[in-house]
Amino acid sequence: MLTAVVQGMNSTETNNDVRLAATRALHNALGFAQANFSNDMERDYIVRVVCEATLSPEVKIRQAAFECLVSISSTYYEKLALYIQDIFSITAKAVKEDEEPVALQAIEFWSSICDEEIDILEEYGGDFTGDSSIPCFYFIKQALPALIPLLLETLLKQEEDQDQDEVAWNVAMAGGTCLGLVARTVGDDVVPLVMPFIEENITKPDWRQREAATYAFGSILEGPSPDKLMPLVNVALSFMLNALTNDPNNHVKDTTGWTLGRIFEFLHGSTLETPIITQANCQQIITVLLQSMKDVPNVAEKACGALYFLAQGFEDAEPSSSPLTPFFQEIAQALLDVTHREDAGESRLRTAAYEALNEVVRCSTDETAPLVMQLVPVIMMELHQTLEAQKLSADEREKQNELQGLLCGCLQVIIQKLGSSEPTKYVFMQYADQLMGLFLRVFASKSATAHEEAMLAIGALVYSTGSDFAKYMTEFYKYLEMGLQNFEDYQVCAITVGVVGDVCRALEDKVLPYCDGIMTQLLKDLSSNQLHRSVKPPIFSCFGDLALAIGENFEKYLMYAMPMLQSAAELSAHTSDDPSIKESAEWVKIAISRATNF
């Protein structure tokens, strides 16, 4: 069959429809062609025909042929050494000269090679004398001197409106993505090949050159060592901060905000010996980011993203030493202002603002706890207002549900922060009744996202309130049961299973009145073929939590639980599936035995 398919692709085939169908058929069949690729003659023939098809006069055939090459690169990486130079020539020509759909696939070939080499190097650490079945051929390292200029050239092919389109994908974006993968593959070696392009273009009058240089810099920040990048970042930081507010072009500002976020993500944190963010420059950074949050939505969204990573870098800072502490109130207020913008629905801006606020709260110090406390009634009031809204259109209802999810997510982080230390927990408990009331009202909406976030927030509240949570169980139980029955939105079901575990640990034997219902539903979930299999291992853990909570009272469930655990352990032992199922089942059997003296 494969022979017929490949013959149909041949350049001697005059009917383009037949040739296109054959090329697509080969793409679908490549996963089953191991025997053919193990035979030198057959492999040579297949690769030659595919390479010839990349030169077809018909654009769809060229695109389909490059899709075949991408598939070959990931499925038969170890067989490519003989062909890689010819493939480079073909892909380079397509990237430079061909139409966009073809050029995109030609770039994708090199991205795919990067993915393969990253996986091999991560798994085997570059030592291929041991367990590695596939050696690393270092194709990317060998191709660097020619590949880097090719990719840098693509960065100048931006589209005018790409920063406004959330799903835009073009040659410039594909080239930048590939450059980022190259940096992860080869590390330090990429830096000297890219820096001249950045230095040459970063101050040019043409926005395309400035944006391409900024994009190139942002793309190489993950992979090379901090030692290699730090001197460059220290020089670039003030330049980038200036460009974010003062560059006349929105594309450049958008990419600059993204690049700052990458600097903070990869080169800022307590593990680095020489911090790039100090008491001296922190104020300027925050001032610039807060100012940029007032810019057009796509630029403001990148500023929120940069602030997210700025806060995250101080997560492990000494309790009294986070440079963000003096600016906490100003930052929180600025982010709340962003969420209220008329255009906050564009470019994921509202979501990015809440995500940044959550991270600022999560990484804040004890010193700012009173300010975090002040956020509670503010966010609660916003959630209350979304629940009061009447007569909404379908579109408005969807936006409202999304907002409810964001607000519940924000409250979850605040609950975790304030509930984790005794002094703040005591004061925070005054809000517990109101919070629980709001979360229960969110369950009335039909949105899976809002349900997930409300359930996660309740999980945090369970942990904070401990055994006092028992007073909410009568009303909450029906929603717990609904969550466990929600096979369709299986993430909701999985989160609910987690909350059942939280409830068991917090309430201990006070959970007893609800155990029959919980166990019945958990056993139904395990028996169901409709429920996504990823939910099942956490259910086993839930059995263990329940057993430890109610002790000998769990004995009446043993005749149902133990066979399930036994069969799960046996099944995972006989398959190559996730070993965590077996480990989970074994742990739970031990927990049940301890709890029930079984």
Legacy VTK file of the C-alpha trace (Angstrom):
# vtk DataFile Version 3.0
C-alpha trace
ASCII
DATASET POLYDATA
POINTS 598 float
0.000 0.000 0.000
2.784 2.419 0.935
4.480 1.690 -2.403
1.340 2.744 -4.280
1.043 5.904 -2.166
4.647 6.946 -2.779
4.339 6.203 -6.514
1.317 8.503 -6.596
3.527 11.296 -5.177
6.180 10.894 -7.855
7.037 13.859 -10.079
6.005 11.702 -13.060
2.379 11.838 -11.785
0.734 14.489 -13.976
-2.588 14.725 -12.116
-2.076 17.215 -9.261
-5.154 16.002 -7.365
-3.755 12.459 -7.315
-0.320 13.705 -6.251
-1.803 15.840 -3.439
-3.998 12.981 -2.199
-0.995 10.630 -2.243
1.179 13.124 -0.315
-1.508 13.558 2.338
-1.978 9.796 2.509
1.747 9.334 3.152
1.571 11.916 5.949
-1.168 9.859 7.605
0.729 6.585 7.089
4.168 7.655 8.352
3.485 6.470 11.891
3.137 2.918 10.562
6.192 2.925 8.275
8.847 1.713 10.755
9.731 -1.307 8.604
10.147 0.866 5.496
12.339 3.388 7.323
14.518 0.584 8.694
15.284 -0.499 5.105
17.929 1.809 3.598
16.692 1.560 0.002
13.037 2.082 0.854
13.858 4.980 3.183
16.041 6.663 0.545
13.225 6.347 -1.983
10.532 7.748 0.341
12.673 10.722 1.434
13.690 11.475 -2.181
10.080 11.473 -3.384
9.003 13.703 -0.470
11.842 16.149 -1.177
10.900 16.235 -4.881
7.300 16.981 -3.920
8.478 20.087 -2.001
9.452 21.495 -5.421
6.058 20.886 -7.079
4.531 23.852 -8.971
1.336 23.327 -6.902
1.426 25.148 -3.523
-0.811 22.628 -1.733
1.461 19.752 -2.755
4.545 21.655 -1.545
2.833 22.357 1.780
1.746 18.712 2.196
5.276 17.521 1.355
6.801 19.748 4.041
4.188 18.423 6.477
5.542 14.946 5.659
9.087 16.136 6.408
7.943 17.543 9.770
6.355 14.200 10.621
9.483 12.305 9.525
11.645 14.588 11.703
9.756 13.637 14.860
8.998 9.985 14.058
12.316 8.983 12.471
14.778 11.541 13.885
17.520 8.904 14.234
17.331 8.130 10.484
17.846 11.712 9.248
21.635 12.143 9.315
22.142 11.240 5.633
19.515 13.691 4.418
19.814 16.665 6.767
22.021 18.840 4.538
19.736 18.442 1.530
16.696 19.103 3.710
18.340 22.293 5.024
18.772 23.571 1.451
15.140 22.776 0.607
13.735 24.351 3.791
15.936 27.455 3.488
14.721 28.073 -0.070
11.090 27.665 1.022
11.484 29.989 4.024
13.058 32.703 1.874
10.996 32.450 -1.301
7.831 30.375 -0.952
4.273 31.293 -0.029
3.445 31.575 3.668
1.709 28.179 4.216
4.762 26.413 2.752
7.315 28.610 4.554
5.547 27.947 7.868
5.944 24.187 7.445
9.593 24.596 6.424
10.255 26.489 9.690
8.223 23.885 11.584
10.682 21.208 10.407
13.486 22.884 12.387
11.220 23.507 15.384
10.421 19.796 15.349
14.130 18.867 15.247
14.662 21.179 18.247
11.845 19.455 20.148
13.447 16.062 19.519
16.915 17.172 20.592
15.616 19.000 23.683
13.801 15.817 24.747
16.877 13.632 24.183
19.233 16.039 25.975
16.848 16.512 28.907
16.233 12.795 29.296
19.800 11.600 28.925
21.757 14.706 29.868
23.969 14.430 26.810
25.426 11.086 27.925
24.518 8.542 25.271
26.638 5.638 26.405
23.906 4.526 28.797
20.204 3.938 28.381
19.534 6.133 25.369
17.958 4.264 22.494
18.166 7.370 20.293
21.466 9.286 20.209
21.496 13.050 19.781
22.970 13.956 16.402
23.268 17.677 17.275
21.692 18.687 13.973
20.798 22.130 15.356
24.309 22.797 16.656
25.764 21.871 13.254
23.227 23.987 11.368
23.586 27.078 13.621
25.805 29.259 11.381
23.287 28.959 8.517
20.060 28.443 10.498
20.315 31.531 12.731
20.601 34.080 9.866
17.690 32.325 8.130
15.482 32.632 11.220
16.523 36.230 11.953
15.477 37.177 8.423
11.974 35.809 9.072
11.530 38.131 12.061
11.336 41.086 9.661
8.246 39.659 7.905
5.692 40.905 10.454
2.082 41.668 9.572
0.641 45.105 10.311
-2.147 43.886 12.596
-0.589 40.781 14.160
-0.525 42.374 17.631
-4.317 42.801 17.515
-5.110 39.228 16.491
-4.884 36.773 19.389
-4.667 33.749 17.064
-2.339 35.285 14.462
0.370 32.975 13.154
2.783 34.068 10.453
6.355 33.578 9.271
7.780 36.120 11.747
6.065 34.481 14.716
7.036 30.975 13.574
10.642 32.134 13.106
10.754 33.647 16.605
9.261 30.502 18.122
11.852 28.377 16.323
14.648 30.712 17.468
13.458 30.234 21.057
13.605 26.451 20.613
17.085 26.723 19.090
18.217 28.696 22.170
16.848 25.954 24.436
18.598 23.303 22.326
22.100 24.787 22.074
22.251 27.216 25.021
25.121 29.704 25.089
26.177 29.081 21.472
23.160 30.981 20.166
24.029 34.292 21.859
27.019 35.518 19.777
25.167 34.651 16.563
22.066 36.688 17.476
23.531 39.718 19.303
24.928 41.477 16.184
21.418 41.424 14.632
19.940 42.898 17.820
22.600 45.607 18.130
22.246 46.550 14.470
18.446 46.839 14.430
17.268 47.838 17.919
17.503 51.611 17.282
16.606 51.705 13.559
13.893 54.163 12.416
11.872 51.366 10.753
9.579 49.793 13.390
9.959 46.378 11.764
13.676 46.339 12.505
13.218 47.499 16.108
10.475 44.932 16.725
12.482 42.104 15.122
15.528 42.927 17.256
13.406 43.002 20.420
11.705 39.719 19.465
15.099 38.100 18.812
16.336 39.177 22.247
13.220 37.901 24.015
13.434 34.598 22.144
16.941 33.684 23.343
16.396 34.278 27.081
15.533 30.643 27.872
18.376 28.187 27.294
21.643 30.121 27.594
23.205 30.351 31.067
22.537 33.360 33.317
26.297 34.069 33.229
26.103 34.503 29.460
22.922 36.592 29.498
23.266 38.736 32.637
25.725 41.292 31.203
23.460 41.753 28.164
20.270 41.998 30.232
21.787 44.565 32.590
22.524 46.789 29.594
19.190 46.079 27.865
16.866 46.547 30.855
16.808 50.349 30.990
16.600 50.505 27.175
13.568 48.169 27.211
11.840 50.113 29.988
12.260 53.290 27.966
10.944 51.622 24.784
7.887 50.239 26.584
6.605 53.726 27.327
8.217 55.867 24.634
8.451 53.874 21.399
5.972 55.378 18.909
4.931 51.969 17.554
2.491 49.608 19.300
4.062 46.474 17.787
7.403 47.400 19.329
5.811 48.180 22.709
3.892 44.888 22.655
7.042 42.839 21.968
9.053 44.894 24.477
6.516 44.100 27.215
6.705 40.412 26.297
10.525 40.509 26.386
10.562 42.181 29.821
8.267 39.405 31.033
10.753 36.833 29.702
13.653 38.625 31.444
11.774 38.486 34.749
10.686 34.877 34.160
14.111 33.414 33.388
16.684 35.785 34.910
15.111 37.068 38.108
14.845 35.125 41.326
16.441 34.445 44.671
18.640 31.656 43.255
20.687 34.054 41.109
23.862 35.433 42.648
23.605 38.895 41.103
19.994 40.075 40.976
18.935 42.190 38.007
16.218 43.833 40.112
17.525 45.876 43.002
16.263 48.534 45.398
17.814 51.024 42.953
15.873 50.060 39.798
12.729 48.470 41.271
10.818 51.751 41.481
11.527 52.595 37.828
10.428 49.108 36.717
7.146 49.321 38.634
6.447 52.886 37.494
6.939 51.870 33.848
4.796 48.727 34.134
1.948 50.568 35.889
2.061 53.303 33.264
1.961 50.717 30.468
-1.134 49.130 32.013
-2.981 52.242 30.807
-1.812 51.681 27.212
-3.822 49.917 24.474
-5.103 46.467 25.559
-2.422 44.291 23.932
0.417 46.382 25.417
-1.300 46.605 28.818
-1.738 42.807 28.803
2.024 42.340 28.281
2.730 44.786 31.143
0.474 42.696 33.413
2.337 39.560 32.302
5.697 41.186 33.092
4.429 42.197 36.542
3.294 38.597 37.128
6.849 37.300 36.606
8.349 40.234 38.518
6.281 39.241 41.582
7.020 35.535 41.105
10.758 36.187 41.254
10.372 37.431 44.837
8.460 34.334 45.959
11.407 32.971 47.945
12.745 36.339 49.095
13.435 36.884 52.780
10.182 37.874 54.527
11.363 41.424 55.097
13.318 41.962 51.890
10.917 41.998 48.933
11.436 45.280 47.078
7.768 45.088 46.003
6.461 45.527 49.565
6.405 49.370 49.573
4.488 49.361 46.265
1.910 46.680 47.117
-1.090 48.989 47.500
-0.247 50.987 44.383
0.212 47.810 42.316
-3.005 46.183 43.574
-5.032 49.324 42.873
-3.558 49.692 39.385
-4.431 46.075 38.557
-7.994 46.486 39.849
-8.302 49.624 37.698
-7.259 47.549 34.670
-9.998 44.982 35.381
-12.575 47.798 35.226
-11.423 49.185 31.860
-14.123 49.331 29.185
-11.814 47.436 26.817
-10.572 44.875 29.390
-12.283 42.110 27.390
-9.773 42.580 24.547
-6.406 40.782 24.316
-7.111 38.747 27.497
-6.429 41.956 29.447
-8.836 41.376 32.353
-7.610 37.799 32.805
-3.955 38.938 32.746
-4.678 41.627 35.356
-6.292 39.138 37.763
-3.484 36.624 37.181
-0.928 39.329 38.025
-2.899 40.396 41.117
-3.065 36.773 42.281
0.692 36.380 41.907
1.416 39.679 43.685
-0.768 38.492 46.597
0.684 34.972 46.604
4.278 36.216 46.706
3.658 39.065 49.164
5.296 39.225 52.602
3.675 39.150 56.057
4.205 42.902 56.177
1.525 43.434 53.531
-1.050 41.083 55.143
-3.262 44.000 56.336
-3.383 45.281 52.738
-4.285 41.817 51.433
-7.057 41.765 54.057
-8.434 45.013 52.611
-8.829 43.285 49.244
-11.289 40.709 50.651
-14.408 42.932 50.869
-13.509 44.602 47.556
-13.352 41.323 45.598
-16.359 39.925 47.486
-18.429 42.959 46.471
-17.411 42.519 42.826
-18.441 38.851 42.939
-21.721 39.805 44.620
-22.461 42.295 41.809
-21.942 39.636 39.126
-24.434 37.390 40.945
-27.057 40.153 41.124
-27.037 40.918 37.393
-30.417 40.220 35.757
-31.707 39.759 32.183
-28.386 39.196 30.472
-27.964 38.157 26.848
-26.152 34.876 26.123
-22.962 36.788 25.311
-23.193 38.903 28.478
-23.909 35.788 30.539
-20.763 34.108 29.178
-18.645 37.150 30.079
-20.274 37.260 33.511
-19.436 33.593 34.129
-15.849 34.195 33.075
-15.622 37.136 35.491
-17.072 35.016 38.306
-14.355 32.430 37.658
-11.638 35.105 37.810
-13.022 36.574 41.050
-13.315 33.138 42.693
-9.728 32.430 41.610
-8.585 35.695 43.180
-10.416 34.931 46.436
-8.873 31.461 46.509
-5.357 32.946 46.472
-6.293 35.493 49.158
-7.818 32.747 51.355
-4.669 30.632 50.993
-2.477 33.621 51.867
-4.426 34.832 54.891
-5.473 31.387 56.094
-1.935 30.045 56.280
-0.787 32.099 59.273
-2.450 32.235 62.689
-2.574 36.032 63.227
-4.224 36.762 59.859
-6.392 33.629 59.931
-8.096 34.793 63.129
-9.083 38.170 61.615
-9.910 36.682 58.213
-12.461 34.228 59.638
-14.966 37.082 60.005
-15.488 36.812 56.224
-15.869 33.009 56.047
-19.709 32.935 56.172
-20.065 35.578 53.454
-17.459 33.909 51.257
-19.141 30.536 51.527
-22.502 32.106 50.686
-21.061 33.700 47.546
-19.333 30.511 46.378
-22.535 28.497 46.797
-24.390 31.058 44.669
-21.786 30.681 41.902
-22.794 27.014 41.593
-26.183 28.196 40.313
-24.483 29.332 37.087
-24.085 26.796 34.296
-20.434 27.606 33.666
-17.864 24.841 34.160
-15.065 27.414 34.565
-16.912 29.279 37.328
-17.726 25.938 39.017
-14.068 24.882 38.929
-12.839 28.132 40.431
-15.572 28.225 43.106
-14.793 24.633 44.089
-11.057 25.399 44.323
-11.823 28.460 46.461
-13.975 26.327 48.769
-11.078 23.852 49.013
-8.889 26.718 50.254
-11.610 27.768 52.706
-11.875 24.195 54.037
-8.147 24.195 54.748
-8.323 27.581 56.508
-11.429 26.933 58.615
-10.531 23.357 59.600
-13.176 21.521 61.611
-15.322 24.689 61.732
-16.188 23.984 58.080
-18.656 21.354 59.356
-21.329 24.057 59.734
-21.376 24.577 55.946
-21.637 20.903 55.018
-25.442 20.603 55.083
-25.790 23.196 52.346
-22.546 22.407 50.534
-23.029 18.647 50.305
-25.495 18.740 47.386
-22.971 20.718 45.304
-20.231 18.298 46.288
-22.418 15.472 45.010
-23.220 17.388 41.800
-19.494 17.891 41.190
-18.779 14.185 41.646
-21.557 13.389 39.148
-20.243 15.823 36.533
-18.656 13.372 34.081
-19.017 15.778 31.171
-16.824 18.544 32.642
-14.353 16.087 34.097
-12.042 18.845 35.421
-14.896 19.923 37.714
-15.227 16.303 38.851
-11.457 16.017 39.466
-11.367 19.228 41.509
-14.405 18.094 43.506
-12.630 14.820 44.315
-9.723 16.912 45.625
-12.087 18.987 47.770
-13.617 15.793 49.217
-10.079 14.927 50.364
-9.692 18.426 51.870
-13.023 18.049 53.691
-12.015 14.638 55.108
-8.709 15.970 56.419
-10.343 19.050 57.953
-13.467 17.493 59.476
-12.117 14.049 60.423
-14.984 12.098 62.040
-17.388 15.032 61.580
-17.597 13.955 57.929
-19.266 10.689 58.983
-22.890 11.716 58.202
-21.924 12.308 54.554
-19.743 9.230 54.014
-22.398 6.893 52.581
-23.266 9.384 49.868
-19.633 10.235 49.127
-18.527 6.582 48.917
-21.509 5.647 46.741
-20.644 8.401 44.285
-16.891 7.685 44.284
-17.533 3.991 43.563
-19.898 4.958 40.723
-17.188 7.244 39.327
-14.636 4.428 39.394
-17.028 2.040 37.651
-17.987 4.518 34.943
-16.605 4.316 31.421
-17.871 7.850 30.765
-15.538 9.505 33.271
-12.102 10.584 32.023
-9.492 8.158 33.329
-7.277 10.950 34.739
-9.854 11.463 37.512
-9.581 7.899 38.804
-6.174 7.907 40.614
-7.233 10.886 42.814
-10.372 8.908 43.759
-8.154 6.178 45.219
-6.363 8.829 47.288
-9.781 10.020 48.417
-10.507 6.550 49.820
-7.341 6.879 51.901
-8.316 10.349 53.169
-11.777 9.096 54.049
-10.405 6.035 55.859
-7.970 8.136 57.892
-10.767 10.594 58.741
-13.309 8.064 60.036
-11.028 5.233 61.181
-12.791 1.981 62.012
-16.060 3.355 60.644
-14.563 2.787 57.186
-14.772 -0.986 57.658
-18.259 -1.212 56.172
-16.877 0.119 52.857
-13.953 -2.335 52.683
-15.821 -4.977 50.695
-16.412 -2.375 47.949
-13.148 -0.404 48.082
-10.544 -3.167 48.354
-11.469 -5.078 45.150
-11.377 -1.780 43.223
-7.917 -0.977 44.591
-6.685 -4.501 43.907
-7.860 -4.524 40.293
-6.416 -1.034 39.674
-3.021 -2.103 41.026
-3.072 -5.286 38.917
-4.213 -3.479 35.789
-1.465 -0.854 36.024
1.125 -3.585 36.664
0.141 -5.317 33.400
0.092 -2.206 31.238
2.660 0.436 30.408
0.284 3.117 31.641
0.926 5.663 34.358
2.627 3.890 37.299
1.107 6.497 39.632
-2.154 4.500 39.585
-0.422 1.498 41.101
1.486 3.637 43.616
-1.702 5.488 44.548
-3.641 2.246 45.010
-0.853 0.738 47.141
-0.618 3.854 49.336
-4.368 3.875 49.863
-4.421 0.199 50.824
-1.826 0.979 53.520
-3.819 4.034 54.711
-7.023 1.986 54.920
-5.253 -0.814 56.771
-3.866 1.651 59.317
-7.176 3.406 59.799
-9.276 0.281 60.190
-6.727 -2.156 61.659
-7.711 -4.355 58.719
LINES 1 599
598 0 1 2 3 4 5 6 7 8 9 10 11 12 13 14 15 16 17 18 19 20 21 22 23 24 25 26 27 28 29 30 31 32 33 34 35 36 37 38 39 40 41 42 43 44 45 46 47 48 49 50 51 52 53 54 55 56 57 58 59 60 61 62 63 64 65 66 67 68 69 70 71 72 73 74 75 76 77 78 79 80 81 82 83 84 85 86 87 88 89 90 91 92 93 94 95 96 97 98 99 100 101 102 103 104 105 106 107 108 109 110 111 112 113 114 115 116 117 118 119 120 121 122 123 124 125 126 127 128 129 130 131 132 133 134 135 136 137 138 139 140 141 142 143 144 145 146 147 148 149 150 151 152 153 154 155 156 157 158 159 160 161 162 163 164 165 166 167 168 169 170 171 172 173 174 175 176 177 178 179 180 181 182 183 184 185 186 187 188 189 190 191 192 193 194 195 196 197 198 199 200 201 202 203 204 205 206 207 208 209 210 211 212 213 214 215 216 217 218 219 220 221 222 223 224 225 226 227 228 229 230 231 232 233 234 235 236 237 238 239 240 241 242 243 244 245 246 247 248 249 250 251 252 253 254 255 256 257 258 259 260 261 262 263 264 265 266 267 268 269 270 271 272 273 274 275 276 277 278 279 280 281 282 283 284 285 286 287 288 289 290 291 292 293 294 295 296 297 298 299 300 301 302 303 304 305 306 307 308 309 310 311 312 313 314 315 316 317 318 319 320 321 322 323 324 325 326 327 328 329 330 331 332 333 334 335 336 337 338 339 340 341 342 343 344 345 346 347 348 349 350 351 352 353 354 355 356 357 358 359 360 361 362 363 364 365 366 367 368 369 370 371 372 373 374 375 376 377 378 379 380 381 382 383 384 385 386 387 388 389 390 391 392 393 394 395 396 397 398 399 400 401 402 403 404 405 406 407 408 409 410 411 412 413 414 415 416 417 418 419 420 421 422 423 424 425 426 427 428 429 430 431 432 433 434 435 436 437 438 439 440 441 442 443 444 445 446 447 448 449 450 451 452 453 454 455 456 457 458 459 460 461 462 463 464 465 466 467 468 469 470 471 472 473 474 475 476 477 478 479 480 481 482 483 484 485 486 487 488 489 490 491 492 493 494 495 496 497 498 499 500 501 502 503 504 505 506 507 508 509 510 511 512 513 514 515 516 517 518 519 520 521 522 523 524 525 526 527 528 529 530 531 532 533 534 535 536 537 538 539 540 541 542 543 544 545 546 547 548 549 550 551 552 553 554 555 556 557 558 559 560 561 562 563 564 565 566 567 568 569 570 571 572 573 574 575 576 577 578 579 580 581 582 583 584 585 586 587 588 589 590 591 592 593 594 595 596 597
